Each structure stands twice: as structure tokens, then as C-alpha cells.
Amino acid sequence: MNQEMLILKDNARYLGLVLNEIQLAQFDTYRNELLQWNEKTNLISENSSQEIISRHFLDSLTAWQFIQKPNARMIDVGCGAGFPGIPLKIALPSLELY
């Protein structure tokens, strides 16, 4: 597990979320895709892994406190880079995301 994913894991735990190895691997893949596509399409203003973790992933995960119930549903009308929907879906696989 790389340093960025350890930071994500520790900070998610602080928010009350426990991320497993599969979820961390999914976040790592998502981060890598964002970095690659951001060079071509400017999806996000930051282009560092640390900024993606802190500003996008962790900020998105703060919303889990409002949807932490079984069979929760959410509509993501976000900015186009998948925030907050994709991070929430990774962290909460049972979330119905529209």
C-alpha cells in the first residue's frame, strides 16, 4: 500500500469509515485515472496525489455521515470528475447511486 492510500485510510477512519484493501485499491485506481485524464481534459485543478486525497476523496467522504443507513440512495449531480459520488460508492458499496 502506498503512502497516499495510508493517508486516506487513516483519515477515513477519523471520519468513522473503515476502508478495506479492495476499497483502497479502487481509490488508488481512481486516483491514477484522474491524474492521467487530468493531463488531457483538466478534470480537476490539482494534479498532485496528495491534493486528490485530501481535497477530493476525503471531502467527498464527509457526506457519508448523512447517508449512513441501509439501502441509502443518492443522486450525484456533481462536477463531472465523479465527486462526491464515486468516492462514496467505493466507501459504501450498498449505496444506490444515481
C-alpha positions as CSV (number, residue, x, y, z in Angstrom):
1,M,0.0,0.0,0.0
2,N,1.4,3.4,-1.0
3,Q,1.8,6.4,1.2
4,E,-1.3,8.2,-0.3
5,M,-3.5,5.3,0.5
6,L,-2.3,5.0,4.0
7,I,-3.1,8.7,4.5
8,L,-6.6,8.1,3.0
9,K,-7.1,5.0,5.2
10,D,-6.1,6.9,8.4
11,N,-8.2,10.0,7.7
12,A,-11.2,7.9,6.6
13,R,-11.0,6.2,9.9
14,Y,-11.0,9.6,11.6
15,L,-14.3,10.2,9.8
16,G,-15.7,6.9,11.1
17,L,-15.1,4.9,7.9
18,V,-13.0,1.7,7.8
19,L,-11.7,1.1,4.3
20,N,-10.6,-2.4,3.4
21,E,-7.8,-3.4,0.9
22,I,-10.2,-3.7,-2.0
23,Q,-11.6,-0.3,-1.4
24,L,-8.1,1.2,-1.1
25,A,-7.1,-0.4,-4.4
26,Q,-10.2,1.1,-6.0
27,F,-9.3,4.5,-4.7
28,D,-5.8,4.1,-5.9
29,T,-7.0,3.1,-9.4
30,Y,-9.4,6.1,-9.4
31,R,-6.6,8.4,-8.3
32,N,-4.3,7.2,-11.1
33,E,-7.1,7.6,-13.7
34,L,-7.7,11.2,-12.5
35,L,-4.0,12.0,-12.8
36,Q,-3.8,10.5,-16.3
37,W,-7.0,12.1,-17.7
38,N,-6.4,15.4,-16.0
39,E,-3.4,15.9,-18.3
40,K,-5.7,15.8,-21.3
41,T,-9.0,17.2,-20.1
42,N,-8.4,19.3,-17.0
43,L,-10.9,17.4,-14.8
44,I,-9.6,18.8,-11.6
45,S,-7.5,21.9,-10.8
46,E,-5.0,20.0,-8.7
47,N,-2.6,17.5,-10.2
48,S,-0.9,16.0,-7.1
49,S,-1.9,12.8,-5.4
50,Q,-1.9,14.4,-2.0
51,E,-4.4,17.1,-3.2
52,I,-6.6,14.5,-4.7
53,I,-6.7,12.5,-1.5
54,S,-7.3,15.5,0.8
55,R,-9.4,17.8,-1.3
56,H,-11.4,15.4,-3.4
57,F,-11.6,12.0,-1.8
58,L,-11.8,13.0,1.9
59,D,-14.0,16.0,1.2
60,S,-16.4,13.6,-0.6
61,L,-16.4,11.1,2.2
62,T,-17.5,13.6,4.8
63,A,-21.0,13.3,3.3
64,W,-21.3,9.7,4.4
65,Q,-22.5,10.9,7.8
66,F,-25.7,12.0,6.2
67,I,-26.4,8.8,4.3
68,Q,-25.2,6.1,6.7
69,K,-28.3,3.9,6.7
70,P,-29.1,0.6,5.0
71,N,-30.2,0.9,1.4
72,A,-29.4,4.6,1.2
73,R,-29.9,6.4,-2.1
74,M,-28.2,9.4,-3.5
75,I,-28.3,11.4,-6.7
76,D,-24.9,12.8,-7.7
77,V,-25.2,16.0,-9.7
78,G,-21.6,16.8,-9.3
79,C,-18.9,18.5,-11.4
80,G,-18.1,15.7,-13.8
81,A,-15.0,14.2,-12.3
82,G,-17.1,11.9,-10.2
83,F,-17.2,13.8,-6.9
84,P,-18.7,13.1,-4.5
85,G,-20.4,10.0,-6.0
86,I,-17.6,7.7,-6.9
87,P,-15.7,8.1,-3.6
88,L,-18.9,7.5,-1.7
89,K,-19.8,4.5,-3.8
90,I,-16.4,3.0,-3.2
91,A,-16.6,3.5,0.6
92,L,-20.3,2.5,0.8
93,P,-20.8,-0.3,-1.8
94,S,-24.5,-0.7,-0.8
95,L,-25.2,2.9,-1.7
96,E,-27.7,3.3,-4.5
97,L,-26.1,6.0,-6.6
98,Y,-28.0,7.7,-9.4
